[in-house]
């Protein structure tokens, strides 16, 4: 996951942030929250994925900051 958060561009963070917030709001469901983030990282690291539509500048940083703020895990 950390490798996926190091790039400048990545898949849109919107759905990932929503899923992360929902998991944390659901009795701090950390395993589900990490699953949401891992799914984002899998998409970010998939071969040729950086040519897909829906990639945003700064998305990896947004995801990394959200994981740090909501889960206390620094990437």
mmCIF file of the N, C-alpha and C atoms, coordinates in Angstrom:
data_MODEL
# 
_entry.id   MODEL 
# 
loop_
_atom_site.group_PDB 
_atom_site.id 
_atom_site.type_symbol 
_atom_site.label_atom_id 
_atom_site.label_alt_id 
_atom_site.label_comp_id 
_atom_site.label_asym_id 
_atom_site.label_entity_id 
_atom_site.label_seq_id 
_atom_site.pdbx_PDB_ins_code 
_atom_site.Cartn_x 
_atom_site.Cartn_y 
_atom_site.Cartn_z 
_atom_site.occupancy 
_atom_site.B_iso_or_equiv 
_atom_site.pdbx_formal_charge 
_atom_site.auth_seq_id 
_atom_site.auth_comp_id 
_atom_site.auth_asym_id 
_atom_site.auth_atom_id 
_atom_site.pdbx_PDB_model_num 
ATOM 1   N N  . UNK A 1 1  ? 0.818   -1.182 0.000   1.00 0.00 ? 1  UNK A N  1 
ATOM 2   C CA . UNK A 1 1  ? 0.000   0.000  0.000   1.00 0.00 ? 1  UNK A CA 1 
ATOM 3   C C  . UNK A 1 1  ? 0.867   1.253  0.000   1.00 0.00 ? 1  UNK A C  1 
ATOM 4   N N  . UNK A 1 2  ? 1.920   1.268  0.784   1.00 0.00 ? 2  UNK A N  1 
ATOM 5   C CA . UNK A 1 2  ? 2.752   2.460  0.881   1.00 0.00 ? 2  UNK A CA 1 
ATOM 6   C C  . UNK A 1 2  ? 3.346   2.844  -0.476  1.00 0.00 ? 2  UNK A C  1 
ATOM 7   N N  . UNK A 1 3  ? 3.738   1.839  -1.262  1.00 0.00 ? 3  UNK A N  1 
ATOM 8   C CA . UNK A 1 3  ? 4.315   2.135  -2.579  1.00 0.00 ? 3  UNK A CA 1 
ATOM 9   C C  . UNK A 1 3  ? 3.303   2.849  -3.466  1.00 0.00 ? 3  UNK A C  1 
ATOM 10  N N  . UNK A 1 4  ? 2.025   2.482  -3.377  1.00 0.00 ? 4  UNK A N  1 
ATOM 11  C CA . UNK A 1 4  ? 0.984   3.126  -4.170  1.00 0.00 ? 4  UNK A CA 1 
ATOM 12  C C  . UNK A 1 4  ? 0.745   4.569  -3.777  1.00 0.00 ? 4  UNK A C  1 
ATOM 13  N N  . UNK A 1 5  ? 1.065   4.908  -2.540  1.00 0.00 ? 5  UNK A N  1 
ATOM 14  C CA . UNK A 1 5  ? 0.838   6.269  -2.050  1.00 0.00 ? 5  UNK A CA 1 
ATOM 15  C C  . UNK A 1 5  ? 2.018   7.193  -2.304  1.00 0.00 ? 5  UNK A C  1 
ATOM 16  N N  . UNK A 1 6  ? 3.035   6.722  -2.973  1.00 0.00 ? 6  UNK A N  1 
ATOM 17  C CA . UNK A 1 6  ? 4.228   7.542  -3.202  1.00 0.00 ? 6  UNK A CA 1 
ATOM 18  C C  . UNK A 1 6  ? 4.217   8.290  -4.524  1.00 0.00 ? 6  UNK A C  1 
ATOM 19  N N  . UNK A 1 7  ? 3.323   7.945  -5.426  1.00 0.00 ? 7  UNK A N  1 
ATOM 20  C CA . UNK A 1 7  ? 3.310   8.596  -6.732  1.00 0.00 ? 7  UNK A CA 1 
ATOM 21  C C  . UNK A 1 7  ? 2.684   9.978  -6.687  1.00 0.00 ? 7  UNK A C  1 
ATOM 22  N N  . UNK A 1 8  ? 2.747   10.654 -7.798  1.00 0.00 ? 8  UNK A N  1 
ATOM 23  C CA . UNK A 1 8  ? 2.141   11.975 -7.920  1.00 0.00 ? 8  UNK A CA 1 
ATOM 24  C C  . UNK A 1 8  ? 0.691   11.910 -8.392  1.00 0.00 ? 8  UNK A C  1 
ATOM 25  N N  . UNK A 1 9  ? 0.398   10.872 -9.188  1.00 0.00 ? 9  UNK A N  1 
ATOM 26  C CA . UNK A 1 9  ? -0.956  10.686 -9.718  1.00 0.00 ? 9  UNK A CA 1 
ATOM 27  C C  . UNK A 1 9  ? -1.457  9.328  -9.268  1.00 0.00 ? 9  UNK A C  1 
ATOM 28  N N  . UNK A 1 10 ? -2.779  9.239  -9.162  1.00 0.00 ? 10 UNK A N  1 
ATOM 29  C CA . UNK A 1 10 ? -3.355  7.956  -8.789  1.00 0.00 ? 10 UNK A CA 1 
ATOM 30  C C  . UNK A 1 10 ? -4.838  7.951  -9.048  1.00 0.00 ? 10 UNK A C  1 
ATOM 31  N N  . UNK A 1 11 ? -5.467  6.814  -8.825  1.00 0.00 ? 11 UNK A N  1 
ATOM 32  C CA . UNK A 1 11 ? -6.916  6.744  -8.994  1.00 0.00 ? 11 UNK A CA 1 
ATOM 33  C C  . UNK A 1 11 ? -7.584  7.768  -8.079  1.00 0.00 ? 11 UNK A C  1 
ATOM 34  N N  . UNK A 1 12 ? -8.696  8.277  -8.514  1.00 0.00 ? 12 UNK A N  1 
ATOM 35  C CA . UNK A 1 12 ? -9.429  9.249  -7.701  1.00 0.00 ? 12 UNK A CA 1 
ATOM 36  C C  . UNK A 1 12 ? -9.572  8.726  -6.271  1.00 0.00 ? 12 UNK A C  1 
ATOM 37  N N  . UNK A 1 13 ? -9.384  9.605  -5.318  1.00 0.00 ? 13 UNK A N  1 
ATOM 38  C CA . UNK A 1 13 ? -9.447  9.228  -3.909  1.00 0.00 ? 13 UNK A CA 1 
ATOM 39  C C  . UNK A 1 13 ? -10.862 9.324  -3.344  1.00 0.00 ? 13 UNK A C  1 
ATOM 40  N N  . UNK A 1 14 ? -11.809 9.841  -4.093  1.00 0.00 ? 14 UNK A N  1 
ATOM 41  C CA . UNK A 1 14 ? -13.152 10.113 -3.562  1.00 0.00 ? 14 UNK A CA 1 
ATOM 42  C C  . UNK A 1 14 ? -13.823 8.876  -2.962  1.00 0.00 ? 14 UNK A C  1 
ATOM 43  N N  . UNK A 1 15 ? -13.927 7.811  -3.710  1.00 0.00 ? 15 UNK A N  1 
ATOM 44  C CA . UNK A 1 15 ? -14.599 6.607  -3.214  1.00 0.00 ? 15 UNK A CA 1 
ATOM 45  C C  . UNK A 1 15 ? -13.807 5.966  -2.078  1.00 0.00 ? 15 UNK A C  1 
ATOM 46  N N  . UNK A 1 16 ? -12.499 6.051  -2.163  1.00 0.00 ? 16 UNK A N  1 
ATOM 47  C CA . UNK A 1 16 ? -11.653 5.491  -1.106  1.00 0.00 ? 16 UNK A CA 1 
ATOM 48  C C  . UNK A 1 16 ? -11.859 6.245  0.201   1.00 0.00 ? 16 UNK A C  1 
ATOM 49  N N  . UNK A 1 17 ? -11.906 7.568  0.130   1.00 0.00 ? 17 UNK A N  1 
ATOM 50  C CA . UNK A 1 17 ? -12.136 8.362  1.342   1.00 0.00 ? 17 UNK A CA 1 
ATOM 51  C C  . UNK A 1 17 ? -13.501 8.072  1.937   1.00 0.00 ? 17 UNK A C  1 
ATOM 52  N N  . UNK A 1 18 ? -14.509 7.944  1.098   1.00 0.00 ? 18 UNK A N  1 
ATOM 53  C CA . UNK A 1 18 ? -15.857 7.637  1.589   1.00 0.00 ? 18 UNK A CA 1 
ATOM 54  C C  . UNK A 1 18 ? -15.884 6.270  2.270   1.00 0.00 ? 18 UNK A C  1 
ATOM 55  N N  . UNK A 1 19 ? -15.244 5.277  1.651   1.00 0.00 ? 19 UNK A N  1 
ATOM 56  C CA . UNK A 1 19 ? -15.197 3.944  2.240   1.00 0.00 ? 19 UNK A CA 1 
ATOM 57  C C  . UNK A 1 19 ? -14.400 3.909  3.532   1.00 0.00 ? 19 UNK A C  1 
ATOM 58  N N  . UNK A 1 20 ? -13.321 4.656  3.565   1.00 0.00 ? 20 UNK A N  1 
ATOM 59  C CA . UNK A 1 20 ? -12.487 4.741  4.757   1.00 0.00 ? 20 UNK A CA 1 
ATOM 60  C C  . UNK A 1 20 ? -13.258 5.386  5.907   1.00 0.00 ? 20 UNK A C  1 
ATOM 61  N N  . UNK A 1 21 ? -13.925 6.484  5.620   1.00 0.00 ? 21 UNK A N  1 
ATOM 62  C CA . UNK A 1 21 ? -14.730 7.161  6.653   1.00 0.00 ? 21 UNK A CA 1 
ATOM 63  C C  . UNK A 1 21 ? -15.867 6.277  7.148   1.00 0.00 ? 21 UNK A C  1 
ATOM 64  N N  . UNK A 1 22 ? -16.517 5.580  6.241   1.00 0.00 ? 22 UNK A N  1 
ATOM 65  C CA . UNK A 1 22 ? -17.631 4.701  6.634   1.00 0.00 ? 22 UNK A CA 1 
ATOM 66  C C  . UNK A 1 22 ? -17.132 3.570  7.532   1.00 0.00 ? 22 UNK A C  1 
ATOM 67  N N  . UNK A 1 23 ? -15.983 3.006  7.210   1.00 0.00 ? 23 UNK A N  1 
ATOM 68  C CA . UNK A 1 23 ? -15.437 1.915  8.025   1.00 0.00 ? 23 UNK A CA 1 
ATOM 69  C C  . UNK A 1 23 ? -15.062 2.411  9.420   1.00 0.00 ? 23 UNK A C  1 
ATOM 70  N N  . UNK A 1 24 ? -14.440 3.574  9.492   1.00 0.00 ? 24 UNK A N  1 
ATOM 71  C CA . UNK A 1 24 ? -14.048 4.124  10.786  1.00 0.00 ? 24 UNK A CA 1 
ATOM 72  C C  . UNK A 1 24 ? -15.291 4.496  11.602  1.00 0.00 ? 24 UNK A C  1 
ATOM 73  N N  . UNK A 1 25 ? -16.309 5.010  10.944  1.00 0.00 ? 25 UNK A N  1 
ATOM 74  C CA . UNK A 1 25 ? -17.549 5.371  11.639  1.00 0.00 ? 25 UNK A CA 1 
ATOM 75  C C  . UNK A 1 25 ? -18.307 4.146  12.139  1.00 0.00 ? 25 UNK A C  1 
ATOM 76  N N  . UNK A 1 26 ? -18.063 2.997  11.526  1.00 0.00 ? 26 UNK A N  1 
ATOM 77  C CA . UNK A 1 26 ? -18.730 1.759  11.917  1.00 0.00 ? 26 UNK A CA 1 
ATOM 78  C C  . UNK A 1 26 ? -17.900 1.062  12.994  1.00 0.00 ? 26 UNK A C  1 
ATOM 79  N N  . UNK A 1 27 ? -17.906 1.641  14.176  1.00 0.00 ? 27 UNK A N  1 
ATOM 80  C CA . UNK A 1 27 ? -17.228 1.063  15.338  1.00 0.00 ? 27 UNK A CA 1 
ATOM 81  C C  . UNK A 1 27 ? -15.738 0.838  15.078  1.00 0.00 ? 27 UNK A C  1 
ATOM 82  N N  . UNK A 1 28 ? -15.122 1.802  14.406  1.00 0.00 ? 28 UNK A N  1 
ATOM 83  C CA . UNK A 1 28 ? -13.695 1.747  14.106  1.00 0.00 ? 28 UNK A CA 1 
ATOM 84  C C  . UNK A 1 28 ? -13.279 0.426  13.462  1.00 0.00 ? 28 UNK A C  1 
ATOM 85  N N  . UNK A 1 29 ? -13.963 0.076  12.396  1.00 0.00 ? 29 UNK A N  1 
ATOM 86  C CA . UNK A 1 29 ? -13.687 -1.183 11.688  1.00 0.00 ? 29 UNK A CA 1 
ATOM 87  C C  . UNK A 1 29 ? -12.389 -1.053 10.882  1.00 0.00 ? 29 UNK A C  1 
ATOM 88  N N  . UNK A 1 30 ? -11.265 -1.146 11.589  1.00 0.00 ? 30 UNK A N  1 
ATOM 89  C CA . UNK A 1 30 ? -9.951  -0.970 10.969  1.00 0.00 ? 30 UNK A CA 1 
ATOM 90  C C  . UNK A 1 30 ? -9.666  -1.999 9.871   1.00 0.00 ? 30 UNK A C  1 
ATOM 91  N N  . UNK A 1 31 ? -10.017 -3.282 10.052  1.00 0.00 ? 31 UNK A N  1 
ATOM 92  C CA . UNK A 1 31 ? -9.749  -4.226 8.958   1.00 0.00 ? 31 UNK A CA 1 
ATOM 93  C C  . UNK A 1 31 ? -10.471 -3.838 7.665   1.00 0.00 ? 31 UNK A C  1 
ATOM 94  N N  . UNK A 1 32 ? -11.714 -3.412 7.776   1.00 0.00 ? 32 UNK A N  1 
ATOM 95  C CA . UNK A 1 32 ? -12.450 -2.984 6.581   1.00 0.00 ? 32 UNK A CA 1 
ATOM 96  C C  . UNK A 1 32 ? -11.821 -1.726 5.994   1.00 0.00 ? 32 UNK A C  1 
ATOM 97  N N  . UNK A 1 33 ? -11.405 -0.784 6.849   1.00 0.00 ? 33 UNK A N  1 
ATOM 98  C CA . UNK A 1 33 ? -10.777 0.449  6.381   1.00 0.00 ? 33 UNK A CA 1 
ATOM 99  C C  . UNK A 1 33 ? -9.495  0.142  5.607   1.00 0.00 ? 33 UNK A C  1 
ATOM 100 N N  . UNK A 1 34 ? -8.688  -0.750 6.141   1.00 0.00 ? 34 UNK A N  1 
ATOM 101 C CA . UNK A 1 34 ? -7.455  -1.122 5.445   1.00 0.00 ? 34 UNK A CA 1 
ATOM 102 C C  . UNK A 1 34 ? -7.746  -1.850 4.138   1.00 0.00 ? 34 UNK A C  1 
ATOM 103 N N  . UNK A 1 35 ? -8.818  -2.619 4.101   1.00 0.00 ? 35 UNK A N  1 
ATOM 104 C CA . UNK A 1 35 ? -9.215  -3.278 2.862   1.00 0.00 ? 35 UNK A CA 1 
ATOM 105 C C  . UNK A 1 35 ? -9.577  -2.278 1.776   1.00 0.00 ? 35 UNK A C  1 
ATOM 106 N N  . UNK A 1 36 ? -10.250 -1.206 2.167   1.00 0.00 ? 36 UNK A N  1 
ATOM 107 C CA . UNK A 1 36 ? -10.609 -0.138 1.216   1.00 0.00 ? 36 UNK A CA 1 
ATOM 108 C C  . UNK A 1 36 ? -9.344  0.505  0.656   1.00 0.00 ? 36 UNK A C  1 
ATOM 109 N N  . UNK A 1 37 ? -8.406  0.788  1.525   1.00 0.00 ? 37 UNK A N  1 
ATOM 110 C CA . UNK A 1 37 ? -7.157  1.423  1.093   1.00 0.00 ? 37 UNK A CA 1 
ATOM 111 C C  . UNK A 1 37 ? -6.327  0.456  0.244   1.00 0.00 ? 37 UNK A C  1 
ATOM 112 N N  . UNK A 1 38 ? -6.292  -0.795 0.631   1.00 0.00 ? 38 UNK A N  1 
ATOM 113 C CA . UNK A 1 38 ? -5.563  -1.786 -0.167  1.00 0.00 ? 38 UNK A CA 1 
ATOM 114 C C  . UNK A 1 38 ? -6.152  -1.923 -1.572  1.00 0.00 ? 38 UNK A C  1 
ATOM 115 N N  . UNK A 1 39 ? -7.463  -1.862 -1.687  1.00 0.00 ? 39 UNK A N  1 
ATOM 116 C CA . UNK A 1 39 ? -8.102  -1.942 -3.008  1.00 0.00 ? 39 UNK A CA 1 
ATOM 117 C C  . UNK A 1 39 ? -7.676  -0.755 -3.869  1.00 0.00 ? 39 UNK A C  1 
ATOM 118 N N  . UNK A 1 40 ? -7.595  0.439  -3.260  1.00 0.00 ? 40 UNK A N  1 
ATOM 119 C CA . UNK A 1 40 ? -7.137  1.618  -3.989  1.00 0.00 ? 40 UNK A CA 1 
ATOM 120 C C  . UNK A 1 40 ? -5.684  1.405  -4.445  1.00 0.00 ? 40 UNK A C  1 
ATOM 121 N N  . UNK A 1 41 ? -4.838  0.905  -3.541  1.00 0.00 ? 41 UNK A N  1 
ATOM 122 C CA . UNK A 1 41 ? -3.428  0.694  -3.876  1.00 0.00 ? 41 UNK A CA 1 
ATOM 123 C C  . UNK A 1 41 ? -3.275  -0.357 -4.977  1.00 0.00 ? 41 UNK A C  1 
ATOM 124 N N  . UNK A 1 42 ? -4.077  -1.411 -4.923  1.00 0.00 ? 42 UNK A N  1 
ATOM 125 C CA . UNK A 1 42 ? -4.022  -2.426 -5.982  1.00 0.00 ? 42 UNK A CA 1 
ATOM 126 C C  . UNK A 1 42 ? -4.321  -1.807 -7.335  1.00 0.00 ? 42 UNK A C  1 
ATOM 127 N N  . UNK A 1 43 ? -5.315  -0.936 -7.368  1.00 0.00 ? 43 UNK A N  1 
ATOM 128 C CA . UNK A 1 43 ? -5.659  -0.260 -8.626  1.00 0.00 ? 43 UNK A CA 1 
ATOM 129 C C  . UNK A 1 43 ? -4.529  0.667  -9.059  1.00 0.00 ? 43 UNK A C  1 
ATOM 130 N N  . UNK A 1 44 ? -3.939  1.384  -8.098  1.00 0.00 ? 44 UNK A N  1 
ATOM 131 C CA . UNK A 1 44 ? -2.860  2.327  -8.422  1.00 0.00 ? 44 UNK A CA 1 
ATOM 132 C C  . UNK A 1 44 ? -1.631  1.612  -8.971  1.00 0.00 ? 44 UNK A C  1 
ATOM 133 N N  . UNK A 1 45 ? -1.391  0.400  -8.497  1.00 0.00 ? 45 UNK A N  1 
ATOM 134 C CA . UNK A 1 45 ? -0.180  -0.322 -8.879  1.00 0.00 ? 45 UNK A CA 1 
ATOM 135 C C  . UNK A 1 45 ? -0.384  -1.320 -10.014 1.00 0.00 ? 45 UNK A C  1 
ATOM 136 N N  . UNK A 1 46 ? -1.599  -1.447 -10.502 1.00 0.00 ? 46 UNK A N  1 
ATOM 137 C CA . UNK A 1 46 ? -1.869  -2.383 -11.592 1.00 0.00 ? 46 UNK A CA 1 
ATOM 138 C C  . UNK A 1 46 ? -1.101  -1.954 -12.848 1.00 0.00 ? 46 UNK A C  1 
ATOM 139 N N  . UNK A 1 47 ? -0.528  -2.908 -13.571 1.00 0.00 ? 47 UNK A N  1 
ATOM 140 C CA . UNK A 1 47 ? 0.219   -2.578 -14.785 1.00 0.00 ? 47 UNK A CA 1 
ATOM 141 C C  . UNK A 1 47 ? -0.646  -1.788 -15.772 1.00 0.00 ? 47 UNK A C  1 
ATOM 142 N N  . UNK A 1 48 ? -0.117  -0.669 -16.230 1.00 0.00 ? 48 UNK A N  1 
ATOM 143 C CA . UNK A 1 48 ? -0.805  0.156  -17.211 1.00 0.00 ? 48 UNK A CA 1 
ATOM 144 C C  . UNK A 1 48 ? -1.953  0.978  -16.666 1.00 0.00 ? 48 UNK A C  1 
ATOM 145 N N  . UNK A 1 49 ? -2.180  0.920  -15.367 1.00 0.00 ? 49 UNK A N  1 
ATOM 146 C CA . UNK A 1 49 ? -3.322  1.623  -14.776 1.00 0.00 ? 49 UNK A CA 1 
ATOM 147 C C  . UNK A 1 49 ? -3.203  3.129  -14.886 1.00 0.00 ? 49 UNK A C  1 
ATOM 148 N N  . UNK A 1 50 ? -1.990  3.642  -14.950 1.00 0.00 ? 50 UNK A N  1 
ATOM 149 C CA . UNK A 1 50 ? -1.819  5.095  -14.979 1.00 0.00 ? 50 UNK A CA 1 
ATOM 150 C C  . UNK A 1 50 ? -2.297  5.734  -16.276 1.00 0.00 ? 50 UNK A C  1 
ATOM 151 N N  . UNK A 1 51 ? -2.742  4.933  -17.227 1.00 0.00 ? 51 UNK A N  1 
ATOM 152 C CA . UNK A 1 51 ? -3.295  5.477  -18.464 1.00 0.00 ? 51 UNK A CA 1 
ATOM 153 C C  . UNK A 1 51 ? -4.819  5.543  -18.420 1.00 0.00 ? 51 UNK A C  1 
ATOM 154 N N  . UNK A 1 52 ? -5.423  5.056  -17.329 1.00 0.00 ? 52 UNK A N  1 
ATOM 155 C CA . UNK A 1 52 ? -6.885  5.055  -17.204 1.00 0.00 ? 52 UNK A CA 1 
ATOM 156 C C  . UNK A 1 52 ? -7.416  6.454  -16.947 1.00 0.00 ? 52 UNK A C  1 
ATOM 157 N N  . UNK A 1 53 ? -8.681  6.655  -17.321 1.00 0.00 ? 53 UNK A N  1 
ATOM 158 C CA . UNK A 1 53 ? -9.365  7.895  -16.955 1.00 0.00 ? 53 UNK A CA 1 
ATOM 159 C C  . UNK A 1 53 ? -9.658  7.860  -15.460 1.00 0.00 ? 53 UNK A C  1 
ATOM 160 N N  . UNK A 1 54 ? -9.860  9.008  -14.874 1.00 0.00 ? 54 UNK A N  1 
ATOM 161 C CA . UNK A 1 54 ? -10.198 9.070  -13.462 1.00 0.00 ? 54 UNK A CA 1 
ATOM 162 C C  . UNK A 1 54 ? -8.998  9.133  -12.541 1.00 0.00 ? 54 UNK A C  1 
ATOM 163 N N  . UNK A 1 55 ? -7.828  9.348  -13.103 1.00 0.00 ? 55 UNK A N  1 
ATOM 164 C CA . UNK A 1 55 ? -6.638  9.497  -12.273 1.00 0.00 ? 55 UNK A CA 1 
ATOM 165 C C  . UNK A 1 55 ? -6.463  10.974 -11.960 1.00 0.00 ? 55 UNK A C  1 
ATOM 166 N N  . UNK A 1 56 ? -6.087  11.261 -10.725 1.00 0.00 ? 56 UNK A N  1 
ATOM 167 C CA . UNK A 1 56 ? -5.979  12.645 -10.264 1.00 0.00 ? 56 UNK A CA 1 
ATOM 168 C C  . UNK A 1 56 ? -4.569  12.956 -9.776  1.00 0.00 ? 56 UNK A C  1 
ATOM 169 N N  . UNK A 1 57 ? -4.130  14.175 -10.064 1.00 0.00 ? 57 UNK A N  1 
ATOM 170 C CA . UNK A 1 57 ? -2.880  14.662 -9.485  1.00 0.00 ? 57 UNK A CA 1 
ATOM 171 C C  . UNK A 1 57 ? -3.079  14.782 -7.986  1.00 0.00 ? 57 UNK A C  1 
ATOM 172 N N  . UNK A 1 58 ? -2.151  14.315 -7.224  1.00 0.00 ? 58 UNK A N  1 
ATOM 173 C CA . UNK A 1 58 ? -2.202  14.453 -5.777  1.00 0.00 ? 58 UNK A CA 1 
ATOM 174 C C  . UNK A 1 58 ? -3.027  13.415 -5.040  1.00 0.00 ? 58 UNK A C  1 
ATOM 175 N N  . UNK A 1 59 ? -3.706  12.519 -5.754  1.00 0.00 ? 59 UNK A N  1 
ATOM 176 C CA . UNK A 1 59 ? -4.554  11.518 -5.093  1.00 0.00 ? 59 UNK A CA 1 
ATOM 177 C C  . UNK A 1 59 ? -3.774  10.638 -4.119  1.00 0.00 ? 59 UNK A C  1 
ATOM 178 N N  . UNK A 1 60 ? -2.556  10.203 -4.452  1.00 0.00 ? 60 UNK A N  1 
ATOM 179 C CA . UNK A 1 60 ? -1.821  9.390  -3.481  1.00 0.00 ? 60 UNK A CA 1 
ATOM 180 C C  . UNK A 1 60 ? -1.577  10.122 -2.156  1.00 0.00 ? 60 UNK A C  1 
ATOM 181 N N  . UNK A 1 61 ? -1.279  11.396 -2.222  1.00 0.00 ? 61 UNK A N  1 
ATOM 182 C CA . UNK A 1 61 ? -1.073  12.178 -1.003  1.00 0.00 ? 61 UNK A CA 1 
ATOM 183 C C  . UNK A 1 61 ? -2.348  12.308 -0.190  1.00 0.00 ? 61 UNK A C  1 
ATOM 184 N N  . UNK A 1 62 ? -3.467  12.473 -0.871  1.00 0.00 ? 62 UNK A N  1 
ATOM 185 C CA . UNK A 1 62 ? -4.754  12.570 -0.183  1.00 0.00 ? 62 UNK A CA 1 
ATOM 186 C C  . UNK A 1 62 ? -5.038  11.278 0.572   1.00 0.00 ? 62 UNK A C  1 
ATOM 187 N N  . UNK A 1 63 ? -4.831  10.153 -0.086  1.00 0.00 ? 63 UNK A N  1 
ATOM 188 C CA . UNK A 1 63 ? -5.071  8.858  0.569   1.00 0.00 ? 63 UNK A CA 1 
ATOM 189 C C  . UNK A 1 63 ? -4.111  8.674  1.738   1.00 0.00 ? 63 UNK A C  1 
ATOM 190 N N  . UNK A 1 64 ? -2.840  8.993  1.548   1.00 0.00 ? 64 UNK A N  1 
ATOM 191 C CA . UNK A 1 64 ? -1.855  8.833  2.623   1.00 0.00 ? 64 UNK A CA 1 
ATOM 192 C C  . UNK A 1 64 ? -2.207  9.695  3.831   1.00 0.00 ? 64 UNK A C  1 
ATOM 193 N N  . UNK A 1 65 ? -2.614  10.939 3.600   1.00 0.00 ? 65 UNK A N  1 
ATOM 194 C CA . UNK A 1 65 ? -2.975  11.817 4.721   1.00 0.00 ? 65 UNK A CA 1 
ATOM 195 C C  . UNK A 1 65 ? -4.233  11.332 5.432   1.00 0.00 ? 65 UNK A C  1 
ATOM 196 N N  . UNK A 1 66 ? -5.188  10.791 4.676   1.00 0.00 ? 66 UNK A N  1 
ATOM 197 C CA . UNK A 1 66 ? -6.412  10.272 5.285   1.00 0.00 ? 66 UNK A CA 1 
ATOM 198 C C  . UNK A 1 66 ? -6.112  9.051  6.151   1.00 0.00 ? 66 UNK A C  1 
ATOM 199 N N  . UNK A 1 67 ? -5.252  8.160  5.672   1.00 0.00 ? 67 UNK A N  1 
ATOM 200 C CA . UNK A 1 67 ? -4.883  6.978  6.449   1.00 0.00 ? 67 UNK A CA 1 
ATOM 201 C C  . UNK A 1 67 ? -4.176  7.415  7.737   1.00 0.00 ? 67 UNK A C  1 
ATOM 202 N N  . UNK A 1 68 ? -3.314  8.405  7.630   1.00 0.00 ? 68 UNK A N  1 
ATOM 203 C CA . UNK A 1 68 ? -2.620  8.903  8.819   1.00 0.00 ? 68 UNK A CA 1 
ATOM 204 C C  . UNK A 1 68 ? -3.603  9.542  9.794   1.00 0.00 ? 68 UNK A C  1 
ATOM 205 N N  . UNK A 1 69 ? -4.496  10.386 9.290   1.00 0.00 ? 69 UNK A N  1 
ATOM 206 C CA . UNK A 1 69 ? -5.432  11.099 10.157  1.00 0.00 ? 69 UNK A CA 1 
ATOM 207 C C  . UNK A 1 69 ? -6.476  10.181 10.786  1.00 0.00 ? 69 UNK A C  1 
ATOM 208 N N  . UNK A 1 70 ? -7.003  9.244  10.020  1.00 0.00 ? 70 UNK A N  1 
ATOM 209 C CA . UNK A 1 70 ? -8.109  8.415  10.518  1.00 0.00 ? 70 UNK A CA 1 
ATOM 210 C C  . UNK A 1 70 ? -7.663  7.130  11.201  1.00 0.00 ? 70 UNK A C  1 
ATOM 211 N N  . UNK A 1 71 ? -6.509  6.601  10.797  1.00 0.00 ? 71 UNK A N  1 
ATOM 212 C CA . UNK A 1 71 ? -6.066  5.321  11.358  1.00 0.00 ? 71 UNK A CA 1 
ATOM 213 C C  . UNK A 1 71 ? -4.756  5.451  12.146  1.00 0.00 ? 71 UNK A C  1 
ATOM 214 N N  . UNK A 1 72 ? -4.101  6.589  12.015  1.00 0.00 ? 72 UNK A N  1 
ATOM 215 C CA . UNK A 1 72 ? -2.841  6.761  12.726  1.00 0.00 ? 72 UNK A CA 1 
ATOM 216 C C  . UNK A 1 72 ? -1.706  5.968  12.127  1.00 0.00 ? 72 UNK A C  1 
ATOM 217 N N  . UNK A 1 73 ? -1.800  5.669  10.840  1.00 0.00 ? 73 UNK A N  1 
ATOM 218 C CA . UNK A 1 73 ? -0.754  4.916  10.151  1.00 0.00 ? 73 UNK A CA 1 
ATOM 219 C C  . UNK A 1 73 ? -0.080  5.868  9.166   1.00 0.00 ? 73 UNK A C  1 
ATOM 220 N N  . UNK A 1 74 ? 1.191   6.087  9.356   1.00 0.00 ? 74 UNK A N  1 
ATOM 221 C CA . UNK A 1 74 ? 1.926   6.988  8.483   1.00 0.00 ? 74 UNK A CA 1 
ATOM 222 C C  . UNK A 1 74 ? 2.553   6.205  7.347   1.00 0.00 ? 74 UNK A C  1 
ATOM 223 N N  . UNK A 1 75 ? 2.295   6.658  6.109   1.00 0.00 ? 75 UNK A N  1 
ATOM 224 C CA . UNK A 1 75 ? 2.834   5.969  4.922   1.00 0.00 ? 75 UNK A CA 1 
ATOM 225 C C  . UNK A 1 75 ? 4.069   6.653  4.413   1.00 0.00 ? 75 UNK A C  1 
# 
